[in-house]
Amino acid sequence: MKEMIFNLRNDLKEKLPPQRYEHSLSVSFICTALAMRYHADLEKSELAGLLHDCAKHYGDGNIIKKCEKQKIPLSLDELKAPVVLHAKYGAWLAEHKYGIKDTEVINAIRWHTTGRPNMSLLEKIVFTADYIEPRRDKATDLPVVRSVAFIDLDECIYFILKGTLEYLERKGYFVDSMSVQAYEYYKKIHEVKKGEL
Ligand SMILES: Nc1ncnc2c1ncn2[C@@H]1O[C@H](COP(=O)(O)OP(=O)(O)O)[C@@H](O)[C@H]1O
């Protein structure tokens, strides 16, 4: 697996813009740190983190066409918010272009942007690492979210989804409802923990 990761790094370095490549490396290392904390497979976590944005460099129109060409079914929400599609097409590329057979890794790439209810440990790790990696600096809640990530992963995901939904609403952007479903799911876990339910 290590050799595969080194080869993939070289490939992505050529394909992705420098900042996106840097982000991908950073996410892959944070994935391994979270994997250490939560006892997940280190190499699968590194691999999923490295590949999570392998389709991010395609523009909205282009990625819709690429999905249609590969007969990847698209939801109405995804057509209205094509920014989320790099996760779905990235999962397809991971499987069909990069030869990834592991469905856990493929699903972690698939759900890294919107999240979904009841995510697997690997899905949670990539979703969280993408938000907290050290090169990120936009979200105001980052210092708190970063520390919660290493204390309680479900609670951290609740904060990330809450922040993302508030941000999208503030900006007036269309929201893929998968994130709303994920938020409701993790909000319930949060409320049970706080004794509010
Ligand atoms: N449910 C959603 N609906 C619409 N846009 C979303 C949704 N979830 C996340 N986004 C937006 O998609 C963009 C890409 O997110 P993400 O994949 O997390 O980042 P990156 O690809 O840069 O690692 C962000 O601007 C985020 O706000």
The ligand as an ORCA input file, in Angstrom:
! r2SCAN-3c Opt
* xyz 0 1
  N     -24.741     20.170      1.130
  C     -24.061     21.074      0.423
  N     -24.694     21.781     -0.544
  C     -24.016     22.703     -1.262
  N     -22.718     23.001     -1.092
  C     -22.043     22.333     -0.142
  C     -22.693     21.328      0.663
  N     -21.765     20.820      1.519
  C     -20.607     21.485      1.280
  N     -20.766     22.390      0.293
  C     -19.751     23.308     -0.239
  O     -18.938     22.622     -1.160
  C     -17.653     23.242     -1.224
  C     -16.575     22.174     -1.301
  O     -16.533     21.547     -0.053
  P     -15.440     20.476      0.350
  O     -15.482     19.297     -0.527
  O     -15.621     20.227      1.810
  O     -14.072     21.235      0.196
  P     -12.784     20.844     -0.648
  O     -13.255     20.116     -1.849
  O     -12.171     22.176     -0.917
  O     -11.926     19.995      0.198
  C     -17.559     24.174     -0.027
  O     -17.647     25.514     -0.481
  C     -18.788     23.811      0.808
  O     -19.303     24.932      1.488
*
